[in-house]
Amino acid sequence: MKTVEKHQHMDTPEIAARSVGARVLRSEDPRLLSGRGQFIADIELPGQLHVAFVRSPVAHARITHIDLSAVRDAEGVHLAWSGADAAQFCEGLVGEFAVEGCNPTTMPLLATDEVLYVGEPIAVVVAETRYAAEDACELLDWDFEELPAVVNADAAAAGVGVANPQLPDNFGLRGGASFGDVAGAFEQAHQIVEGRFYTCRVSAAPMETRGVIADYEWASKSLRVWSNTQMPHFLRYMLTAYLGFPEQNVEVITPDTGGGFGQKAHVYPEEMLLPLLAREVDRPVKWIEDRRENLMAGAHAHEQYVDIAYALDATGKITAVRTHALGDGGAYHAPPWSMAVEPWCAVVMTPTGLYDAPAAEYTYAAVATNKTPVGAYRGVGYMAGTFARECLADEAARATGMSPFEFRRHNVVPEFPWTNPQGIVYDEGSWRESIDVLESMVDYPAFLQRQAELRAQGRYIGLGLSFFVESSGESTAGSQEHGLGDVYHDTATVRLSPNGTAHVTIGLSAQGQGLATTMAQMAADTLGVRVEDVIVETARSTSHAYGSGTIGSRGAVIAGGAVSRAAGVVREKIRAVAANLLEAAVDDVDLVDGNASVKGAPDTSISIAEVATAIYFDMSSWPEDFDPVLEATQAYDTARAMFSNGAHAMVVELDPETGFVRFEKVFSVEDCGTVINPNIVEGQIRGGVVQGIGASVFEELAYDESGQLLTTTFLDYGIPTMDVSPPFEIHHIETPSKHSASGVKGMGESGLIAAPAAVLNAVNDALTPFGVVLRELPLSPEKIRAAMSGATESAAPQVVAP
């Protein structure tokens, strides 16, 4: 059953919310914080060998010679392969996107004829130890003819050089659409506000790098793969589709995972190579990525230019939005998400944001360059799209003489349901309320007074706003709503034991989101038991419940829906037997706080544990034609595309001497429907916003003109630390969704989606006395100092009178 409406309208009593909404402490934390977790680097298999890769030191070159003889003769080496060896088993991973205008690429497991980016693997070595494998890599005899490197997206789009011979014009994706009379709106506009915004290239930089272990048993032809992937079932499918391992003989195991953020939601050549190597050497093989490899070869993120324009009438209303996004996709499409993950999402998913613009036009393009492929990272595309829309909104507010709150209130969608120019229906949210609540939290008049007083003292503070709409709970319906054909499958299994405790298995893997806690809360309320009596097992193995991946803020919506449906089946069996034992009608039996009681007769009750025991061991307790199986597996997918919303405001102060941005405070408003656990929601907000601060001020994967990555350690690549994390004030708005179990919506990506726009708007607000507007990330100290010293040419809002 796909529709949540059928789930909600079953003939079952209203479920008492005892756990959902409570600040339940995370059940995962004691084990992990006490060092009892088991991450992939902790796993040691008997007889395991170690893997190391030779990676290209140049961005673009033709391989003219490669000889592995010395490598194979080195002490401790069991196997060494070049691209030709790997190509016998797999020509490469096809990357594409199911929209018109996408040109696929094939990423080889090891480079064969050409290397296309610094860090691309060209050979692999299997040895007794990691030291022996890395030492042997140094013995590779190879030569190459260096080719011109394409490192700039505008140059690639103009056809200056060819980054990947599979894409002769460099375009991996091109497309666009127009809705409404955009041309007319711009011709008749009272004024046009426009700008070009750039989001730099960054890394998700998870605490734990990527890792793979493979073990092949030749007698049974079974393959076990340990990977800290976000998509274990998809990885198993790829091992079958590309390498020919029978799916029924493949198990993918996900141990504890120290963060993913989308970088681990891809299938990489390393994950495909290790099973082949394990089969070849008849020993388990293990590869754990070091930080340099992660920054160099793990999927990169963002880097795109967004050109955006608002047509405004005489009152400051947006009459049309015109957007073009150009993404630097790197050398290949990164499967399964492709180069489209940034520019397509930036302009297609929410082309007008929360603004009631009647017309919209967008184009998108992704070009290949000789850089690491770009892939998924928390808030993919949404961040750059929100960044451009919300930063231009602040510029439009200044151009029209409105406050940033007033401009947004003047343009926000007034009521629901609302259909955007694309024809997508939004039927729930708190978009206007978020503006009002955030303005009250900030106390805008008091801020303006303080800002003026500090400016008189030579101090410069700024306030930046960012409002967002997030398509949450990645689903089949959401995919189809936006013109894609992706189908999602997710299940959960709920089993009640004879002692009344519940065991829940979900199909999503965990990377720190607290899924074991929130799913226990969902199950506890449905079953009527204490949350302490529910154990949740996330997708630690593909032999358990099925899931389409921990992506797109799916956990609460999709896994929660599957858990609620499966627990609902078990609940009805408990009620049936309890009614029989209590000599009551089934409809009169409530399950709350571990007891089954009769409505209107609270003293007439029996514990759920006693009912479970009777179902397992006492046939006389069963009603007629009763099925005693206290276990259910159910699938879940939302019936409609779902959208969360919210906002962030940031107060910053700029230091004229150092150019450093000090973050004074963050105000956050979040509407993710029913809040399952405020602690976890607030943790997600804080973590996402701090990542957004990092992407705005500290982080940049920088390349030189030859395509060399200059930031390969944390000495070069800055990440935000606790000393820059500001205090937060968080306000929850709860607009329960009609399209999900318990009314929940997703929110895991919202912090990073909206924070960078708030940062840039705050910096530009502080720079107002200097007549400078910045539009590029990162906001390095050099850029800030130059802006405040007058060394930067003014980039004031481009306001055009037609």
C-alpha positions in Angstrom: 0.0 0.0 0.0 1.5 3.3 -1.1 -1.0 5.7 0.4 -0.6 7.0 3.8 -4.3 7.8 3.9 -5.1 4.1 4.1 -2.7 3.8 6.9 -4.3 6.6 8.9 -7.9 5.7 8.3 -7.8 2.1 9.4 -10.5 1.2 11.9 -8.1 1.5 14.9 -8.3 3.7 17.9 -6.4 6.9 18.2 -2.9 6.2 19.4 -1.8 7.9 22.6 1.4 10.0 22.0 3.5 9.2 25.1 6.9 8.9 23.6 6.6 10.9 20.4 7.3 14.5 21.3 9.3 13.7 24.4 13.0 14.5 24.9 14.0 10.8 25.1 17.7 10.4 25.6 19.5 8.7 22.6 19.8 5.0 23.2 22.8 4.8 20.9 25.0 7.2 22.9 26.3 5.1 25.9 27.8 2.5 23.7 29.4 4.9 21.2 30.6 7.4 23.8 32.2 4.7 25.9 34.2 3.4 23.0 32.2 0.3 22.5 31.1 1.0 18.9 32.5 -1.1 16.1 33.5 1.0 13.1 34.8 -0.5 9.9 38.5 0.1 10.8 37.9 -1.9 14.0 36.9 -5.0 12.1 39.7 -7.6 11.7 39.0 -10.8 9.8 41.2 -13.9 10.1 43.8 -13.9 7.3 42.8 -10.5 5.9 45.0 -8.6 3.5 45.3 -4.9 3.0 44.7 -2.7 -0.1 46.3 0.5 -1.2 45.7 2.5 -4.4 48.1 4.3 -6.7 46.4 7.6 -7.5 47.1 10.0 -10.3 49.3 12.9 -9.4 48.2 14.9 -12.4 44.8 16.3 -13.4 44.7 15.2 -17.0 47.1 12.9 -18.9 47.2 10.1 -21.4 48.7 6.9 -19.9 51.5 5.9 -22.3 53.2 3.1 -20.2 52.4 1.0 -17.1 54.3 -1.9 -15.7 53.4 -3.7 -12.5 56.4 -6.2 -12.5 58.3 -4.5 -9.6 55.1 -4.1 -7.6 54.2 -7.7 -7.9 57.7 -8.8 -6.9 57.7 -6.7 -3.8 57.8 -8.5 -0.4 54.3 -9.2 1.0 52.4 -8.4 -2.2 49.7 -10.9 -3.2 48.2 -9.1 -6.2 48.5 -5.9 -8.2 46.2 -4.7 -10.9 46.1 -1.9 -13.4 43.1 -0.6 -15.3 43.4 -3.3 -18.0 43.1 -6.0 -15.3 40.0 -4.5 -13.7 38.4 -3.9 -17.1 38.2 -7.6 -17.7 35.5 -7.8 -15.0 33.9 -4.4 -15.3 34.3 -1.6 -17.9 33.2 0.9 -15.4 30.2 2.5 -13.6 27.7 4.3 -15.8 26.6 7.6 -14.4 23.5 9.4 -15.7 20.3 11.2 -14.7 16.9 10.3 -16.0 16.1 13.7 -17.7 16.3 14.9 -21.2 19.7 16.5 -21.9 21.8 14.2 -19.8 24.9 12.7 -21.4 26.1 9.6 -19.5 29.7 8.9 -18.6 31.4 5.6 -17.6 33.8 5.8 -14.7 36.4 3.0 -14.9 37.3 1.1 -11.7 40.9 2.0 -12.5 41.9 4.5 -15.2 42.9 2.8 -18.5 43.8 5.3 -21.3 43.4 8.6 -19.6 43.4 10.0 -16.0 40.9 12.8 -15.6 41.6 14.2 -12.1 44.2 14.2 -9.4 43.4 11.3 -7.1 41.8 9.0 -9.8 43.0 5.4 -9.1 45.2 3.9 -11.7 46.5 0.8 -9.9 45.6 -1.3 -6.8 47.9 -3.4 -4.6 47.0 -6.2 -2.2 49.6 -7.0 0.5 50.0 -8.5 3.9 50.0 -5.1 5.6 48.9 -1.6 4.7 52.6 -0.6 5.0 53.7 -3.2 2.5 50.9 -2.2 0.1 51.7 1.5 0.2 55.4 0.8 -0.1 54.8 -1.4 -3.2 52.7 1.4 -4.7 55.8 3.5 -4.9 57.4 0.9 -7.2 54.8 1.3 -10.0 56.6 2.0 -13.3 54.3 4.2 -15.4 54.6 7.2 -17.7 52.1 9.6 -19.1 51.7 12.5 -21.5 50.2 15.4 -19.7 47.2 17.0 -21.4 45.6 20.5 -20.8 43.5 20.6 -17.7 40.1 22.1 -17.7 39.5 23.6 -14.2 37.0 26.4 -14.7 33.3 25.8 -15.3 32.8 28.9 -17.5 35.7 27.8 -19.7 34.4 24.3 -19.9 30.9 25.6 -20.9 32.6 27.7 -23.6 34.4 24.7 -25.0 37.9 25.7 -23.9 39.5 22.3 -23.8 38.0 18.8 -23.3 38.0 17.5 -19.8 36.5 14.0 -20.6 36.6 12.6 -24.1 33.2 11.0 -23.4 31.8 14.5 -23.3 33.4 16.3 -26.3 31.6 19.6 -25.5 32.1 19.1 -21.7 28.3 19.2 -21.0 27.1 16.3 -18.9 23.7 17.9 -18.5 21.7 20.7 -20.1 18.0 21.6 -19.8 15.4 24.1 -18.7 11.8 25.1 -18.6 9.5 28.1 -18.4 6.2 28.5 -16.7 4.0 31.6 -17.1 4.6 34.8 -18.9 8.2 35.3 -17.7 9.2 37.5 -20.6 6.2 39.8 -20.1 6.8 40.1 -16.4 10.4 41.2 -17.0 9.4 43.7 -19.8 6.8 45.3 -17.5 8.8 45.2 -14.3 9.1 48.4 -12.3 12.6 47.3 -11.5 14.8 44.2 -11.9 17.2 43.0 -9.2 19.7 40.4 -10.3 23.1 38.9 -9.4 25.5 36.0 -9.8 26.2 33.9 -6.8 28.9 31.3 -6.4 29.1 28.5 -3.9 32.6 27.1 -3.6 33.7 23.4 -3.8 33.7 21.7 -0.4 33.9 18.2 1.1 31.4 16.6 3.4 34.5 15.7 5.5 32.8 13.0 7.7 34.6 12.2 10.9 35.1 8.6 9.6 36.5 8.3 6.1 35.3 5.7 3.6 36.2 2.0 4.1 35.5 -1.4 2.5 36.1 -5.0 3.6 35.3 -7.9 1.2 35.3 -11.7 2.0 34.5 -14.2 -0.7 33.9 -17.9 0.2 34.6 -20.0 -2.9 32.9 -23.1 -1.7 29.5 -21.5 -1.2 30.2 -18.7 -3.7 29.0 -16.2 -1.1 30.3 -12.7 -0.8 30.2 -10.5 2.3 31.0 -6.8 2.0 31.4 -4.4 4.9 31.0 -0.8 3.8 30.1 2.4 5.7 27.7 3.2 2.9 24.4 5.1 3.3 22.9 2.8 0.6 23.7 -0.8 1.4 20.9 -2.4 -0.6 21.8 -0.3 -3.7 25.4 -1.3 -3.3 24.4 -5.0 -3.2 22.4 -4.4 -6.4 25.3 -2.8 -8.1 27.6 -5.7 -7.1 25.1 -8.0 -8.9 24.4 -5.8 -11.9 28.1 -4.9 -12.7 30.1 -7.7 -11.3 27.8 -10.7 -11.7 27.8 -11.9 -8.1 24.4 -13.6 -7.5 22.3 -11.3 -5.4 21.1 -14.0 -3.1 24.8 -14.8 -2.3 25.7 -11.2 -1.5 25.4 -9.7 1.9 26.4 -6.0 2.6 27.0 -5.2 6.2 27.1 -1.6 7.6 28.9 -1.3 10.9 28.7 1.8 13.0 29.3 4.7 10.8 30.9 8.0 11.8 29.0 10.4 9.6 28.0 10.3 5.9 26.2 13.5 4.9 25.7 12.2 1.4 29.3 11.5 0.5 28.7 7.9 1.4 25.5 7.8 -0.7 27.5 6.9 -3.8 28.9 3.7 -5.2 32.6 4.1 -5.7 35.2 2.1 -7.7 36.8 1.0 -4.5 33.6 -0.7 -3.3 33.4 -2.6 -6.6 37.1 -3.5 -6.8 37.5 -5.1 -3.3 35.0 -8.0 -3.9 36.9 -8.8 -7.1 40.2 -8.7 -5.3 38.9 -10.9 -2.5 37.7 -13.5 -5.0 41.0 -13.4 -6.8 43.3 -13.9 -3.8 40.9 -16.1 -1.8 41.4 -14.0 1.3 39.5 -11.2 3.0 40.8 -7.8 1.8 40.5 -4.4 3.6 40.8 -0.8 2.6 40.5 2.2 4.9 40.8 5.6 3.4 43.2 8.1 4.9 42.2 11.8 5.1 44.2 12.8 2.1 42.4 10.2 0.0 39.1 11.4 1.3 39.7 15.0 0.5 41.1 14.0 -2.9 38.9 11.1 -4.1 35.7 11.1 -2.0 32.9 12.9 -3.8 33.1 16.7 -3.7 30.1 19.0 -3.4 28.4 22.3 -4.4 30.6 24.4 -6.7 28.2 26.1 -8.9 27.3 29.5 -10.3 23.7 30.6 -10.0 22.5 33.7 -12.0 19.2 34.9 -10.7 16.8 37.8 -11.4 13.6 39.0 -9.8 11.1 41.1 -11.7 9.5 43.5 -9.2 6.3 45.6 -9.6 5.9 49.1 -8.2 4.9 47.7 -4.8 8.0 45.4 -4.5 6.1 42.2 -5.4 8.0 39.5 -7.3 6.2 38.9 -10.6 8.7 36.5 -12.1 11.9 34.6 -11.3 14.6 33.8 -13.8 17.4 31.4 -12.8 20.3 29.8 -14.4 22.6 27.3 -12.6 25.9 26.1 -13.9 27.5 23.3 -12.0 31.1 22.2 -12.0 30.6 18.4 -12.1 34.1 17.2 -12.1 35.4 14.5 -14.3 32.5 12.0 -14.3 28.9 11.7 -13.3 29.1 10.2 -9.7 26.7 7.3 -9.6 23.9 7.1 -8.8 23.2 10.9 -8.4 25.3 12.4 -11.3 26.4 15.9 -12.0 22.7 17.0 -11.9 22.7 16.7 -8.1 23.7 20.3 -7.8 22.4 22.5 -10.7 19.2 20.6 -11.4 18.2 20.5 -7.8 19.1 24.1 -7.3 16.6 25.4 -9.8 14.0 22.7 -10.3 13.1 21.5 -6.8 11.9 24.9 -5.4 12.3 27.5 -8.2 10.5 30.3 -6.4 11.2 29.3 -2.8 8.4 30.4 -0.5 7.5 33.4 -2.7 4.2 33.8 -4.5 5.8 34.4 -7.9 3.3 33.6 -10.7 6.0 32.9 -13.3 9.4 31.2 -13.3 12.0 30.3 -15.8 15.1 28.2 -15.3 18.0 26.6 -17.1 20.6 24.3 -15.7 23.8 22.9 -16.9 26.6 20.7 -15.5 30.0 20.6 -17.2 32.9 18.2 -16.8 36.2 19.6 -15.5 39.4 17.8 -14.5 38.5 17.7 -10.8 37.1 15.1 -8.5 33.5 14.3 -9.4 30.8 16.2 -7.5 28.2 14.3 -5.7 25.7 14.4 -2.8 26.2 16.5 0.3 23.6 17.5 2.9 21.1 19.8 1.2 22.2 19.0 -2.3 21.3 21.7 -4.7 18.9 23.2 -2.2 21.7 25.0 -0.6 22.9 26.8 -3.7 19.3 27.5 -4.8 18.3 28.9 -1.5 21.6 30.8 -1.2 20.8 32.7 -4.5 17.1 33.3 -3.8 17.5 34.4 -0.3 20.6 36.6 -0.8 18.8 38.3 -3.7 15.8 38.7 -1.5 17.9 40.8 0.9 19.3 42.8 -2.0 15.7 43.4 -3.3 14.6 44.5 0.2 17.4 47.1 0.1 16.5 48.2 -3.4 12.8 48.7 -2.5 13.5 50.3 0.8 11.8 47.5 2.8 13.2 45.6 5.8 14.2 42.1 5.0 11.3 40.8 7.0 8.8 43.2 5.3 10.0 42.2 1.8 9.5 38.5 2.5 6.2 39.0 4.2 5.1 41.1 1.2 6.0 38.2 -1.2 5.3 35.1 0.8 2.7 32.6 -0.3 -0.4 33.8 1.6 -2.3 30.6 2.1 -2.5 26.9 1.4 -3.1 25.0 -0.8 -0.8 26.8 -3.2 0.3 25.7 -6.6 3.7 26.9 -7.8 4.4 27.9 -11.4 5.5 24.3 -12.2 2.2 22.9 -11.1 3.4 21.4 -7.9 0.9 21.6 -5.0 1.9 22.7 -1.5 -0.9 22.1 0.8 0.6 22.6 4.3 3.3 24.7 6.0 3.9 27.7 8.1 5.7 30.0 5.7 4.3 33.4 6.8 4.3 32.4 10.5 8.0 31.6 10.2 8.7 35.2 9.1 6.7 36.6 12.0 8.2 34.3 14.6 11.7 34.9 13.5 11.2 38.7 13.5 9.9 38.4 17.1 12.8 36.2 18.2 15.4 38.7 16.7 13.6 41.8 18.1 14.4 43.6 14.9 13.9 47.2 16.2 16.2 46.5 19.1 18.8 45.1 16.7 18.7 48.1 14.5 19.2 50.4 17.4 22.2 48.4 18.6 23.6 48.2 15.1 23.5 52.0 14.8 25.1 52.5 18.2 28.0 50.1 17.4 28.6 51.6 14.0 29.1 55.0 15.8 31.8 53.2 17.8 33.5 51.7 14.6 32.1 48.2 15.1 30.1 46.5 12.4 27.5 43.9 13.1 25.0 42.5 10.6 21.8 40.5 10.6 21.2 37.9 7.9 18.0 36.0 7.1 17.3 32.9 5.2 14.0 31.1 4.7 13.7 27.7 3.2 11.3 25.1 1.8 12.7 21.6 1.9 11.3 18.7 -0.1 11.6 16.0 2.6 11.1 12.3 2.9 12.6 11.4 -0.4 9.9 9.2 -2.0 8.4 7.8 -5.2 5.7 10.5 -5.1 8.3 13.3 -4.7 10.4 12.0 -7.5 7.4 11.7 -9.9 6.2 15.2 -8.9 9.4 16.6 -10.2 9.4 14.6 -13.5 11.7 11.8 -12.5 11.1 8.0 -12.5 12.8 7.0 -9.3 10.9 4.3 -7.3 11.7 3.9 -3.6 11.1 0.7 -1.6 11.4 0.7 2.2 10.2 -1.8 4.8 10.3 -2.3 8.5 9.7 -5.4 10.6 8.2 -5.3 14.1 8.2 -8.3 16.4 6.8 -8.6 19.9 8.5 -11.1 22.2 6.7 -13.3 24.8 7.8 -10.9 27.6 6.2 -7.9 25.8 9.4 -6.3 24.5 9.6 -5.3 20.9 12.3 -5.7 18.3 12.2 -3.4 15.3 14.3 -3.7 12.2 14.4 -0.9 9.6 16.0 -0.7 6.1 17.9 2.5 6.7 21.5 2.7 8.0 22.5 5.1 10.7 25.3 7.7 10.5 24.5 9.4 13.8 21.0 10.7 13.2 19.5 8.9 16.3 17.3 6.6 14.2 17.4 3.9 16.9 15.8 6.3 19.3 13.2 8.0 17.2 12.0 4.7 15.6 11.7 3.2 19.1 9.5 6.2 20.0 7.3 5.6 17.0 7.0 1.9 17.7 6.4 2.4 21.4 3.4 4.6 20.9 1.8 2.4 18.3 2.3 -0.7 20.4 1.4 1.0 23.7 4.6 -0.1 25.4 7.4 1.9 27.1 10.1 3.2 24.8 12.7 1.4 27.0 11.0 -1.9 25.9 11.8 -1.4 22.2 15.0 -2.3 20.6 15.7 -0.9 17.1 18.2 -2.4 14.7 19.1 -0.2 11.8 20.2 -1.7 8.4 23.4 -3.3 9.6 22.9 -6.1 7.0 21.0 -6.4 3.7 19.6 -9.7 5.0 17.2 -7.7 7.1 14.6 -5.0 6.2 14.9 -3.3 2.8 15.7 0.3 2.3 16.4 2.7 -0.5 19.0 4.6 1.4 19.6 7.1 4.2 19.2 10.2 2.0 16.9 13.1 1.4 15.7 13.5 5.0 13.9 10.2 4.8 14.4 8.7 8.2 11.5 10.0 10.2 9.1 10.0 7.3 9.8 6.8 5.5 11.3 4.5 8.2 8.9 6.0 10.7 5.9 5.3 8.4 7.0 1.7 7.8 7.6 1.1 11.6 4.1 2.6 12.4 2.4 0.4 9.8 4.2 -2.8 10.9 3.6 -2.0 14.6 -0.1 -1.3 13.8 -0.5 -4.9 12.5 1.0 -6.3 15.7 -1.1 -3.9 17.8 -4.3 -5.2 16.4 -3.4 -8.8 17.3 -2.6 -7.7 20.9 -6.0 -5.9 21.1 -7.8 -8.9 19.8 -6.4 -11.2 22.4 -6.7 -8.6 25.2 -10.3 -8.1 24.3 -10.9 -11.9 24.5 -9.1 -12.1 27.9 -10.9 -9.1 29.3 -14.3 -10.1 27.8 -14.6 -6.7 26.0 -15.1 -5.5 22.5 -11.9 -5.0 20.5 -12.9 -1.4 19.8 -13.0 -0.7 23.5 -9.4 -1.8 24.2 -6.7 0.8 24.5 -3.0 0.0 24.6 -1.1 2.6 26.7 1.9 2.6 29.1 2.4 -1.2 28.8 -1.2 -2.1 29.6 -4.3 -3.1 27.7 -7.3 -1.6 29.4 -11.0 -1.2 28.7 -12.3 2.3 27.9 -14.4 3.6 30.8 -13.1 0.8 33.1 -9.5 1.6 33.8 -9.3 -1.0 36.5 -10.1 -3.7 33.9 -6.7 -4.2 32.4 -4.0 -6.6 31.7 -0.3 -6.0 30.9 0.8 -6.2 27.3 3.5 -8.6 28.5 0.8 -11.0 29.8 -1.1 -10.7 26.5 2.1 -11.5 24.5 2.9 -14.5 26.8 -0.7 -15.8 26.2 -0.4 -15.5 22.5 2.9 -17.5 22.4 1.9 -20.2 25.0 -1.8 -20.3 25.6 -4.1 -21.2 22.7 -7.1 -20.9 24.9 -6.6 -17.1 25.0 -6.9 -16.8 21.2 -10.1 -15.6 19.6 -11.5 -17.7 16.8 -9.4 -17.9 13.6 -6.6 -16.0 15.3 -3.2 -15.9 13.6 -0.7 -15.9 16.5 2.3 -14.5 14.6 3.4 -11.4 16.5 5.6 -10.2 13.7 4.9 -8.0 10.7 6.8 -6.5 7.8 5.3 -3.6 6.1 6.4 -1.2 3.3 5.8 2.5 3.3 6.0 5.3 0.8 4.3 8.7 1.0 1.3 9.3 -1.2 2.4 12.9 -1.9 5.5 15.0 -2.1 6.1 16.6 1.3 7.7 19.9 2.3 9.2 21.1 5.5 10.0 24.8 6.1 11.7 27.1 8.4 14.2 29.9 8.7 17.5 31.0 10.2 18.7 34.5 11.3 22.4 35.1 12.1 24.0 38.0 13.9 27.7 38.5 13.0 30.4 41.0 13.7 33.2 41.8 11.3 36.7 42.5 12.5 38.2 45.2 10.2 41.8 44.3 11.2 41.7 40.6 10.6 38.7 40.2 8.3 37.4 37.5 10.7 33.7 36.9 11.0 32.5 36.4 14.6 29.2 34.6 14.9 27.3 36.1 17.8 24.0 34.2 17.7 21.8 32.0 15.5 18.0 32.1 15.6 16.3 29.1 14.1 12.6 28.4 13.3 11.9 24.8 12.2 8.6 23.3 11.1 9.1 19.6 10.5 5.5 18.7 11.4 5.2 16.5 14.5 8.5 16.6 16.4 9.4 13.1 17.4 12.2 14.1 19.7 13.1 17.8 20.3 16.7 16.8 21.4 17.4 15.2 18.1 15.8 17.8 16.0 17.7 20.6 17.7 20.9 18.6 17.4 20.3 18.3 13.6 19.7 22.0 13.4 22.9 22.9 15.3 25.0 20.5 13.3 23.6 21.5 9.9 24.0 25.2 10.7 27.6 24.8 11.8 28.3 22.9 8.6 26.8 25.8 6.8 29.0 28.2 8.6 32.0 26.1 7.6 30.9 26.1 3.9 30.5 29.9 4.1 33.6 31.0 5.9 36.2 28.2 6.5 36.0 25.6 3.8 37.2 25.5 0.2 38.6 22.7 -1.9 41.0 24.8 -3.9 42.7 23.9 -7.2 45.5 25.6 -9.0 45.5 26.3 -12.8 47.0 22.9 -13.5 44.2 21.0 -11.7 46.3 20.3 -8.6 44.3 20.1 -5.4 45.9 22.4 -2.9 43.9 21.4 0.2 44.6 17.8 1.1 44.9 18.0 4.9 43.0 19.7 7.6 45.9 22.1 7.9 44.8 23.4 4.5 41.1 22.7 4.5 39.5 24.5 7.3 36.5 23.1 9.1 34.4 24.8 11.8 35.2 23.9 15.4 33.4 24.5 18.7 35.1 27.7 19.3 33.3 29.4 16.4 29.9 27.7 17.1 27.5 30.4 18.3 24.7 30.1 20.8 21.4 29.0 19.3 17.8 30.0 20.1 15.4 27.5 18.5 11.7 27.7 18.0 9.5 24.8 16.9 6.4 25.3 14.8 4.4 22.1 14.4 2.2 21.8 11.4 1.5 18.0 11.2 1.5 16.6 7.8 -1.6 14.9 6.5 0.6 12.7 4.3 2.7 10.8 6.9 2.5 8.7 9.9 2.1 10.8 13.1 2.3 13.9 10.9 6.1 14.0 10.8 8.2 15.7 8.1 11.9 15.4 7.4 14.4 18.0 8.5 17.9 16.5 8.5 19.2 18.8 5.8 17.6 22.1 6.7 20.4 23.6 8.7 22.9 23.4 5.8 20.3 24.3 3.2 19.6 27.7 4.7 22.6 28.7 6.8 25.0 29.9 4.1 22.5 32.5 2.8 22.0 33.8 6.3 25.8 34.1 6.7 26.3 36.0 3.5 23.3 38.3 4.2 24.6 39.0 7.7 28.0 39.9 6.3 26.6 42.1 3.6 24.4 43.8 6.2 27.5 44.6 8.2 29.2 45.8 5.1 26.4 48.3 4.2 28.4 51.4 5.3 31.2 50.4 2.9 29.0 50.2 -0.2 30.1 46.6 -1.0 28.0 43.5 -1.7 29.7 40.1 -1.7 28.2 37.2 -3.6 30.9 34.5 -3.4 31.8 31.8 -0.9 33.9 31.3 1.0 33.9 34.7 2.9 37.6 34.5 3.6 39.3 37.0 5.9 41.1 38.4 2.8 37.8 39.2 1.1 36.3 40.8 4.2 39.4 42.9 4.9 39.5 44.1 1.3 35.8 45.0 1.4 36.2 47.0 4.6 39.3 48.7 3.4 37.8 49.8 0.1 40.2 47.6 -1.9 37.4 45.6 -3.4 35.4 47.1 -6.3 31.9 47.7 -5.1 29.4 45.1 -6.3 26.3 46.9 -5.2 22.9 45.4 -6.1 22.3 45.4 -9.8 19.0 47.2 -10.1 17.9 47.6 -13.6 15.0 49.9 -14.8 13.5 48.3 -17.9 
